[in-house]
Amino acid sequence: MPEDFDDEIRFRPTSGRILGSVAVMGCAVVLVIAVADPGAVPAPLAAAVGLFGVLAWASMLWPLVSLTADHLVLRTMVEHQRLPLAAIEELAVRQVLAVRVGDKRYVSSALGRPLRKTIRGGKPKDDAAPAGEVDYVDHVEQQIRARMEQARATAGIGLLSDEQLVLAAGVRREPAWLPIGLMTVAVLALAVTILA
């Protein structure tokens, strides 16, 4: 990780990559067959498969967690959320990353632990990684926590203070137009093929 945090640091997603890739590739194969031989796959089925592929991509492959100098950025299925680091009150990584800012909770499926580790509570077993070796999800969580503490120290505010609550107003949410557009086109295609 670079020491200069002026640039965005993108963390490798940990959840759903294999399943999402398989689903999208399977849908692509069906759509290629439908285009190559129009009679092989009924149009409504091809449109439904296309919609499923877009939803699989948007929910499993598109989400991302990153850090900028002052923000934790969560790219979700339908929006980009920019959360001021100093405003984050709680952070938990279980099956998904959950962050509380003010009275709102933000969730990202891009970062998470497998269910078996969540149930086990992250306690090391005999076959765990050697001492000194940190799990990737733990590393990312530590990076985010360190940046949260640094941001609060720089701003001169305490955890759960009134000043921190004021910073919660700095949360920015913007639509993720690419997945929204693809989902809209896929839904319209399905509607047209069903009604035709």
C-alpha positions in Angstrom: 0.0 0.0 0.0 1.4 3.4 -0.9 2.1 5.8 2.0 0.8 8.8 0.1 -3.0 8.7 0.4 -3.8 11.4 -2.2 -4.6 8.8 -4.7 -7.4 6.3 -4.4 -6.5 2.9 -2.9 -8.8 0.2 -4.3 -9.1 -3.0 -2.3 -9.5 -6.4 -4.0 -13.0 -7.6 -3.7 -13.3 -10.8 -1.6 -17.0 -11.8 -2.0 -18.8 -13.4 -4.9 -16.1 -13.1 -7.6 -16.1 -16.8 -8.7 -19.9 -17.3 -8.5 -20.5 -14.0 -10.3 -18.0 -14.8 -13.1 -19.5 -18.2 -13.6 -23.0 -16.7 -13.8 -22.1 -14.0 -16.2 -20.1 -16.3 -18.5 -23.1 -18.8 -18.5 -25.5 -16.0 -19.4 -23.1 -14.8 -22.1 -23.0 -18.3 -23.6 -26.8 -18.5 -23.7 -27.0 -15.1 -25.3 -24.4 -16.0 -28.0 -26.4 -19.1 -28.8 -29.6 -17.0 -29.0 -27.9 -14.5 -31.4 -26.2 -17.2 -33.5 -29.4 -19.3 -33.9 -32.5 -17.2 -33.2 -34.7 -20.3 -33.1 -32.6 -22.1 -30.5 -33.6 -19.9 -27.5 -37.0 -18.2 -27.2 -36.7 -14.4 -27.2 -38.3 -14.0 -23.7 -35.9 -16.6 -22.2 -32.9 -14.9 -23.9 -34.0 -11.5 -22.4 -34.5 -13.1 -19.0 -31.1 -14.6 -19.1 -29.7 -11.2 -20.2 -31.4 -9.6 -17.2 -30.1 -12.3 -14.8 -26.5 -11.8 -16.2 -26.7 -8.0 -15.7 -28.0 -8.5 -12.1 -25.3 -11.0 -11.4 -22.6 -8.7 -12.7 -24.0 -5.6 -10.9 -24.4 -7.4 -7.6 -21.3 -9.6 -7.5 -18.6 -8.1 -9.8 -19.3 -4.4 -9.8 -19.1 -3.6 -6.0 -15.8 -2.1 -4.8 -14.3 -0.7 -1.6 -11.7 2.0 -1.8 -10.0 4.8 0.3 -9.2 8.3 -0.7 -7.4 10.9 1.4 -10.6 11.8 3.3 -13.2 9.2 2.3 -14.2 5.6 2.4 -15.8 4.9 -1.0 -18.3 2.2 -1.4 -19.4 1.3 -4.9 -22.7 -0.7 -4.6 -25.1 -2.1 -7.1 -26.8 1.2 -7.8 -24.8 4.0 -6.2 -21.4 5.4 -5.2 -21.2 6.3 -1.5 -18.5 8.7 -0.3 -18.3 8.5 3.5 -16.0 11.0 5.4 -13.5 8.9 7.3 -13.7 11.1 10.4 -17.5 10.7 10.5 -17.5 6.9 10.6 -18.6 5.7 14.0 -18.6 2.0 13.6 -17.1 -0.5 11.1 -17.7 -4.2 11.1 -16.6 -6.8 8.6 -18.6 -10.0 8.7 -20.1 -11.5 5.6 -20.3 -8.0 4.3 -18.7 -4.7 5.2 -21.0 -2.5 7.3 -20.3 1.1 8.3 -22.4 3.4 10.5 -22.2 7.1 9.9 -24.6 9.2 12.0 -27.9 7.4 12.1 -27.4 5.5 8.8 -25.8 2.2 8.0 -24.0 1.6 4.7 -23.2 -1.9 3.5 -20.9 -3.2 0.8 -20.9 -6.8 -0.4 -17.4 -6.3 -2.0 -15.6 -7.1 1.2 -16.5 -9.9 3.6 -15.6 -13.0 5.4 -16.8 -16.5 4.5 -19.7 -17.7 6.7 -17.5 -20.3 8.4 -15.1 -17.6 9.6 -17.9 -15.3 10.7 -19.5 -18.1 12.8 -16.1 -19.1 14.2 -15.6 -15.4 15.1 -12.2 -15.2 13.5 -10.5 -17.2 16.2 -7.4 -18.9 14.9 -7.4 -22.7 14.6 -4.4 -25.0 14.6 -4.3 -24.8 10.8 -4.5 -21.0 10.8 -2.0 -18.8 9.1 1.5 -18.5 10.7 2.1 -15.8 13.3 2.7 -12.5 11.7 0.7 -13.3 8.5 -2.5 -11.3 8.4 -5.7 -12.4 6.5 -6.4 -10.0 3.6 -9.8 -8.9 5.0 -8.2 -8.2 8.4 -5.5 -6.2 6.6 -8.1 -4.1 4.8 -10.1 -3.6 8.0 -7.0 -2.5 9.8 -6.2 0.0 7.0 -9.7 1.5 7.1 -9.6 1.7 10.9 -6.2 3.4 10.9 -7.4 6.0 8.4 -10.6 6.6 10.4 -8.5 7.3 13.5 -6.1 9.5 11.6 -8.9 11.5 10.1 -10.5 12.0 13.5 -7.2 13.1 15.0 -6.5 15.5 12.1 -10.0 17.0 12.5 -9.6 17.1 16.3 -12.8 15.3 17.1 -13.6 12.4 19.3 -15.5 9.2 18.6 -19.3 9.6 19.0 -19.0 13.3 19.6 -21.4 16.0 18.4 -18.7 17.2 16.0 -18.5 13.8 14.5 -22.3 13.8 14.0 -22.0 17.1 12.1 -19.5 15.5 9.7 -22.1 12.8 8.9 -23.8 15.5 6.7 -20.7 15.2 4.4 -21.8 11.8 3.1 -22.3 11.9 -0.7 -24.4 9.4 -2.6 -24.4 9.4 -6.4 -26.2 7.0 -8.7 -24.1 4.3 -10.5 -25.3 5.1 -14.0 -23.7 2.1 -15.8 -25.4 -0.7 -13.9 -28.6 1.3 -13.6 -28.6 1.8 -17.4 -27.8 -1.8 -18.1 -30.5 -3.0 -15.8 -33.0 -0.7 -17.4 -32.2 -1.9 -20.9 -32.4 -5.5 -19.8 -35.8 -5.0 -18.1 -37.1 -3.2 -21.2 -35.9 -5.9 -23.5 -37.6 -8.5 -21.3 -40.9 -6.5 -21.3 -40.7 -6.1 -25.1 -40.1 -9.8 -25.8 -42.9 -10.9 -23.4 -45.4 -8.4 -24.9 -44.4 -9.1 -28.6 
